[in-house]
C-alpha cells in the first residue's frame, strides 16, 4: 500500500475545531481496499498529527479502479473527537482483536418456540 498521493481538499471548520480533508491515493490493482485503521494511520502521518485526532469517514473506490478517495475529519485535539463524532464511528476506527467478529444481530429462528402448556385432546372435545 502506498501513502496518500494528493490532498484534494482541506477545509478548516472553526466551529468544531477540525479540518475536513479528502485524499486521493492509488493502490495496486491486486491489493484489497485498505482498512479504516490503515487509512487512519496514513492520513495522520501525511498531515503530521496523532492518529487519535483522525476519524476516517469514507473510503471510496469504484469497481475495477485502483484509485481511492479517503474522506476524513482531523480534530485539533483528541478530546474533541467524542464530542462531535458518533460512538459507532469511533469504534470503527479501532483495530479488532484476533478472532473478534463484527457485532451483528442474531438471525431469527425459523421454528416457533416450544410451548410448555399441555395440548388438548381434540377440537371436538372442546365444543361439548
Rosetta blueprint (number, residue, H / E / L):
1 X L
2 X L
3 X L
4 X L
5 X L
6 X E
7 X E
8 X E
9 X E
10 X E
11 X E
12 X E
13 X E
14 X L
15 X L
16 X L
17 X L
18 X E
19 X E
20 X E
21 X E
22 X E
23 X E
24 X E
25 X E
26 X E
27 X L
28 X L
29 X L
30 X L
31 X L
32 X L
33 X L
34 X L
35 X L
36 X H
37 X H
38 X H
39 X H
40 X H
41 X H
42 X H
43 X H
44 X H
45 X H
46 X H
47 X H
48 X L
49 X L
50 X L
51 X H
52 X H
53 X H
54 X E
55 X E
56 X E
57 X E
58 X E
59 X E
60 X E
61 X E
62 X L
63 X L
64 X L
65 X L
66 X L
67 X E
68 X E
69 X E
70 X E
71 X E
72 X E
73 X E
74 X E
75 X E
76 X L
77 X L
78 X H
79 X H
80 X H
81 X H
82 X H
83 X H
84 X H
85 X L
86 X L
87 X H
88 X H
89 X H
90 X H
91 X H
92 X H
93 X L
94 X L
95 X L
96 X L
97 X L
98 X L
99 X L
100 X L
101 X L
102 X L
103 X L
104 X L
105 X L
106 X L
107 X L
108 X L
109 X L
110 X L
111 X L
112 X L
113 X L
114 X L
115 X L
116 X L
117 X L
118 X L
119 X L
120 X L
121 X L
122 X L
123 X H
124 X H
125 X H
126 X H
127 X H
128 X L
